[in-house]
């Protein structure tokens, strides 16, 4: 995990030596929980996007241009991603 990401996550509890996957998985709702299977599938797609950006950045040794733009825009994307998950649940 990139040190900058670890600093950002400090407010969310102990990260320690956990990988990004472990941290996300801890926060992911479980199957049969409060999200439908369609919503969970949409969340899984979003998780895959995050992990791809992080993996690409790790390979490069820092943020790729695509990852930097993605993470910079993430706060703006939150509403869009929430809508995607909502829409997926309605299909």
C-alpha positions as MATLAB code, in Angstrom:
seq = 'XXXXXXXXXXXXXXXXXXXXXXXXXXXXXXXXXXXXXXXXXXXXXXXXXXXXXXXXXXXXXXXXXXXXXXXXXXXXXXXXXXXXXXXXXXX';
ca = [
       0.000    0.000    0.000;
       1.297    3.456   -0.849;
       2.348    5.390    2.265;
       0.110    8.313    1.283;
      -2.863    5.941    1.228;
      -1.922    4.590    4.651;
      -1.913    8.129    6.064;
      -5.356    8.773    4.574;
      -6.727    5.568    6.086;
      -5.438    6.297    9.600;
      -8.702    7.998   10.462;
     -10.563    4.795    9.575;
      -8.864    2.653   12.205;
      -5.712    0.571   12.278;
      -4.392   -0.458    8.886;
      -1.084   -1.881   10.069;
       0.431   -4.204    7.499;
      -2.862   -5.020    5.822;
      -3.124   -4.954    2.067;
      -5.623   -2.771    0.273;
      -7.631   -5.904   -0.544;
      -7.810   -6.840    3.145;
      -8.941   -3.367    4.141;
     -11.620   -3.230    1.433;
     -12.800   -6.742    2.252;
     -13.235   -5.775    5.916;
     -15.595   -2.981    4.872;
     -17.418   -4.904    2.132;
     -20.926   -6.032    2.986;
     -21.362   -9.788    3.078;
     -23.569  -11.767    0.732;
     -27.022  -12.072    2.216;
     -26.560   -8.840    4.138;
     -28.127   -5.462    3.510;
     -27.213   -5.299   -0.204;
     -28.865   -7.349   -2.923;
     -26.808   -9.652   -5.137;
     -27.045   -7.086   -7.963;
     -25.811   -4.315   -5.675;
     -22.963   -6.520   -4.428;
     -21.989   -7.234   -8.035;
     -21.820   -3.487   -8.758;
     -19.746   -2.941   -5.611;
     -17.415   -5.742   -6.736;
     -16.890   -3.944  -10.064;
     -16.024   -0.742   -8.187;
     -13.650   -2.699   -5.921;
     -11.952   -4.158   -9.016;
     -11.488   -0.637  -10.434;
      -9.851    0.548   -7.208;
      -7.576   -2.477   -7.005;
      -6.540   -2.150  -10.663;
      -5.567    1.491  -10.164;
      -3.615    0.619   -7.017;
      -1.860   -2.361   -8.662;
      -0.903   -0.326  -11.723;
       0.473    2.390   -9.472;
       2.439   -0.108   -7.406;
       4.014   -1.592  -10.561;
       5.016    1.894  -11.691;
       6.380    2.829   -8.253;
       3.886    5.654   -7.822;
       0.573    6.789   -9.158;
       0.072    6.352  -12.865;
      -1.489    9.378  -14.533;
      -4.733    7.412  -14.863;
      -4.706    6.399  -11.196;
      -3.883    9.915   -9.991;
      -6.759   11.330  -12.025;
      -9.065    8.549  -10.826;
      -8.281    9.045   -7.141;
      -8.363   12.848   -7.449;
     -11.804   12.632   -9.010;
     -13.065    9.923   -6.644;
     -14.960   12.316   -4.406;
     -16.811   13.570   -7.473;
     -17.266    9.982   -8.631;
     -18.839    8.882   -5.347;
     -22.278   10.083   -6.389;
     -21.883    8.537   -9.835;
     -20.690    5.218   -8.381;
     -23.543    5.209   -5.857;
     -25.976    5.755   -8.716;
     -24.344    2.911  -10.698;
     -24.807    0.561   -7.748;
     -28.405    1.729   -7.278;
     -29.181    1.303  -10.981;
     -27.578   -2.146  -11.027;
     -29.872   -3.205   -8.219;
     -32.903   -2.261  -10.303;
     -31.998   -4.387  -13.353;
];
